[in-house]
Amino acid sequence: MALKRIALFLGLLGGINWALVGAFKFDLIKFAFDFMPVLVPVVQIVIGVAACYALFVYMVK
């Protein structure tokens, strides 16, 4: 149950990030992890995988 909620939260965070990138050219993930640029692609991949997982879980339900 907790994994579903975390995946849903991360998926929503990814959606908000894409909305900000599209509307204002502002990448929230890059801004939040500016202190460690190597971590940005890792966090983006984790968010993408979580969004796919959440989509799968809630579609099968």
Rosetta blueprint (number, residue, H / E / L):
1 M L
2 A H
3 L H
4 K H
5 R H
6 I H
7 A H
8 L H
9 F H
10 L H
11 G H
12 L H
13 L H
14 G H
15 G H
16 I H
17 N H
18 W H
19 A H
20 L H
21 V H
22 G H
23 A H
24 F H
25 K L
26 F L
27 D L
28 L H
29 I H
30 K H
31 F H
32 A H
33 F L
34 D L
35 F L
36 M L
37 P L
38 V L
39 L H
40 V H
41 P H
42 V H
43 V H
44 Q H
45 I H
46 V H
47 I H
48 G H
49 V H
50 A H
51 A H
52 C H
53 Y H
54 A H
55 L H
56 F H
57 V H
58 Y H
59 M H
60 V H
61 K L
